[in-house]
Amino acid sequence: MKFGFVYLWYDTIRKKYYLGSHLGPPTDGYIGSNRRFQSAFKSRPSSFKRRILESYENITSKELLQREQYWLNMIDPLELCNRYYNEKKFAAGGNIVEHLSKEKREEHAKKSGIASRKYWDNITPEDYENRRKTAFGGNNFNRSYMKERNDRLLAKEAKIIFPTGEERIIRNIRDFCKEYNLNYGNFKTMLRSEKYKSCNGFKGVYL
């Protein structure tokens, strides 16, 4: 368990809010994870004000996300992306799809597939060659490589450090993220990156 809090930022120029939570003290320099909010804050930090809605000396990551969800539930969906920088009403580190109904997940997958095909059907030969050379360290950009790469990442062992300080060796990253309500993509990035030190208070590295 660790110190945690739920916060609300207010943009005094655009008259917009951003609601979130963080596992750590309010003085550790954490701002927020939303990219649009981060961009606006970095360009003019003096125009933002923060209010701490709740704070806890001892709270787990899961409990803190539940408290963030309590406040998110009060937001009118019509105000998302309009009066708020928040784009979703789920306290799940950016993972929206897993909370959708089966029908909505199928609709999301269909739209994503159409958008992907449209992109690749209209890409120029020069852009395609550049993507092929730069993607994943220069490996061929194809489905067989992607499947092999994902299977290899799933099979990797990783040492995880919990927000409490407990250490554990795990083998299935996806199952671990699902159990602790962590964003799978962000968590994998944290494991293999020197830039990102933690994901919702969890730290770790591939072995």
Buried (B, 14 or more C-beta within 10 A) or exposed (E): BBBBBBBBBBBEEEEBBBBBBBBBBBEEEBBBBBEBBBEBBEEEEEEBEEEEBBEBEEBBBEBBBBBBBEBBEEBEEEEBEEBBBBBBBBBBBBBBEEEEEEEEEEEEEEEEEEEEEEEEEEEEEEEEEEEBEEEEEEEEBEEEEBEEEEEEBEEBEBBBBBBEEEEEEBEBBEEBBEEBBBBBEBBBEBBEEEEEEBBBBBBBEEE
